[in-house]
């Protein structure tokens, strides 16, 4: 029996002006990418956008902030947003994606309604210094371990097509699996002329092979999501993507790039004979 497809939406609640030098990220202030930059959205705006996402079928909702990681002020702002979401949506999976974090900060978010924390390894330990020099891969891995210690579900993935080798790709996927995540978002690089990485270096067969490998390493239970770059790589090839092992997608827009219209995604999923999950436990 086919697993229902899980729909997740993301909200870039604080955008741009990050001082880190991640070569794949349009939110790095170093590259002056032409994106919208703003401080925290108001709770009212976040709630209004969450209502639209839920109406479109999202049962996971991810609050994303720019910057290296959490500090006390950012943690408290996110806690207030999560509390407001939890009051209105008691069954919504609330995810925070806010960079490196300490266990006490993560526990505070959990106490205010966050159910999962997303922190991606991005690429292999060996290749990471090629794409970022302002913080190291080990710090990212340690945050993922802190997520477990805080009692939150771990969402951990990466980006493929940054110029890494096939060996790097396998190393990344094995490192993700070693963290025992509850869900894994695989992103496929979307080139931006402002960024140092000028092209995506993974094609459709390689992307499908990565999904199959990730599913094999994870086993059946963890959720395997195709996120950024899905439209560019898998448009019209969604059946192949799901057959390879994906069982979740991001609907709507991404952090700095537009996504597919959610109603079109729903129609595509249903036309392929899949059902759409109605709750976070997969039913």
N, C-alpha and C positions, 0 to 999 in steps of 0.2 A: 504493500500500500504506500502511495506517495505521501511524503510529509507535506503538510500545509506550508505555504510560503509566508514567511514573517515579513511584515512591512515596518520599516523604521523611518522616522523623519529626524532631521537635524536642524538646530537653530543656532546660528552664529550670534550668540548673545552679546559678544564683545569682539570687535573686528579690527585687525590690522595693527600696525605700529609695534610689532614684536621685534626685540633687538637681536634675536638669535639669527644665525646665518644659514639655516636649512636651505639648501640650494633648490629644493623642490617646492617651496612654500611661498605663495603670493602674499601671505600676511607678514612676511619679513620686511621690515622697514628699509632694510639695506638695498633692496632691489627696486623699490619705488614702483611696484606693479600698480596699474590703474584700477584699484579696487576701492570699494566703499570702506571708510575707516570711521569707527565710532566707539564711544564708551558703552557701558552697560545699557541694554534696552530696559525699559520700564517693565515692572511685573504685568501691567495691563497689556502691553504689546506682546510679551511672551505668551500670556494666556490666550490672547486673540489668535496668535499664530498656532498655538497648540490645538485650539478648537478646530481650526481648518485641517490640521494634520490628522487629528482623530476622526474627523468627518470623512477624510479620504482613506481611512482604514489603518492608519498607523497605530500600533500597539506598543511601540518603543519610541521614546522621544529623548533626543540627546542634546544637552546644553553644552555648547562649545565656547571656549574663550581663547583669545590670542595670548601669546606670551609663553615663557618657559615653564611656568608652573603656578601653583597656588601660593598665596600669602594669606594672612589672617583676614584682611578686608575682602579679598576676592572670595574666600571660603564662606564668609558670612553672607555676602550678596547672593551667592549660589544657593546657600541654605534657605534663604528667604524665597527665592524663586522656586526651589523644589517644594517647599511647604505649600506655596500657593497652588502649584500644579497638583500636589497630592490631595489637597482639599477638594478640588474640582474633579479630579480624575483618580478615584481611589484605586483603580486596577491598572493604571498606566505604568509601563516600565520606564522609569526615569533614569537616564544615563547622564553622567557628567564626563566631559572630556576636556580637561583643563591643565594638561601637562604634568610635570613631576609633582609629587605630593607626599606628605608625611602621613603616617598612620593616624595620628590624632585628627588631622584635617579630614581624612577619609571617614573616620568614625563620626565626625560632626555632620558631614553630608548624609551619611546613612541615617543618623538620628532624625534628620529633617526630610526623609522621604526618598533619597536617592537609592536605587536598587543595584546599580551597576556602574563601574568606572571604566572608561575607555582610555587606554594608553597604548599606543602602537610602538612596536620595536622599529618600524619603518624599513629596515634592511638588515643584512647580516652584520654581526659584530665586526667582521673583517673589513667590510666595505663602508661601514658607517663614517669613518673619518673623511672619506671622499665627499660625502654629502653634507656633513655638519662638523664644525670645529669648536663651537661655543659651548657644547656640553657633550658628554660621551654616552655611548650605548649602554654601558653598565648602569648608569643612573636611570635609564629608562627601564631596564630589567628590574632594578631594585624597587621602582615604583609599582610595577606589576606584582611583585611579591608582597608589597605593603597592602595592596588591594585585597589580596587573600587574607592577610592578617587582620584587616579591619572588618572582615565579614561581608564584604561586598562581592557581587559576581564580577569576574574579570572579563572585559572585552578587550582583546588584543589582536592586532593584525599588522599590516604593513603596506608598502607601496611597491609595486613591481614596474619595471621599465625605466629605472633611473640610471641605467648604464651598467648594472650589476651583471655578473656572469651567472650561468646556470648553477654553478657551485654555490655562489652567494645566495641565489634564490632558494636552493635546497636548505642551506644553513639557516636562513631566516625562518622557513616553515618549520624546521625541526625545533628551533628555539621557541617559536610561538607554542608549539605543541607541548614543549617541556613545562610550560607555565600552567597547563591544565585550564585553559580559558573556557568560559561558558559560551562565548561567541567570538567569532573571528571575522573582522571586516578586511577583505582584500581590495585594495585600491590599485588602479592602473593609471600611471602618470598621465596627466593632461598637460601638454606643453603650453607654456606661456612665454611670449617673446621677451618679457622683462626678466625672466629667470635664467640662471646660468645653464641649466639643463635644457637643451633646445628641442629634443625629440624624445618620444617614447620608444624604448628599445625592447619592447616585447610585442609579439604579434598574437593573433588569435589562437593558433595551435599551442604556443607556449603558455598563453593565459589559461587555456583549458587544461593543459597538463599540470599547471600549478594548482588549479582548483581540485583536480583529481588527487594530486599528491597531498594537499592539505586535508582533504576528506579522509584519505587513508590514514594519515597520521593522527587525526582527531578521533576517529571512530564515528559512530552514528549520532551520538547524543548532542554534542556541541553545535550551535548554530553557525553556519558558514555563509557569510554575507558578501555579496559583490556590491561595492560602493562606488567611489569615484572612478570615472572612466568607463562605467558600464555601457552607457549609451554609445560611446565612440567605438568600443570593441565588440560589443555583443548585440547591437541593434539589429534585429532580424535573426539573431542567432540565440535567442533566449532559451530555446529548448536544449541546445547543446550545453549552455551554461548550467541549467538545472540538472540535466542528465549527468554532468560531470561531478555534481555533489553540492552545488549551492542550494540553499533553502531559505535565503533571506535577501532582500534588497533595500536600498535607501530609496524612498520616494520623495519627489519634490526636488528643490534646489540643494546644492552642496554649499560648502563654505563660501567660495568666491566664484563658482561657476554654476550656470543653470542646469537643471536636470529635466527629465521627461515629465510631462503632465501626469499627475497621479492617476487620473481616470483612464488614461491610455495604458499605463502600466497594469492596472487592474484588468482591463479588457484583454490584454496580451496574456496574462497569467491564466485567466479563465478559459481563453480560447485554446490554450495548450493542455487543458484538462486538469490543471492544478486547482486546489482550493486555497483560499487566503486565511491564514490563522486569525482567530478572533480573540485570543487571549494569550498572555505571555507564556502559559504552559503548553502552547502549541495546538490547542483545540480550536 
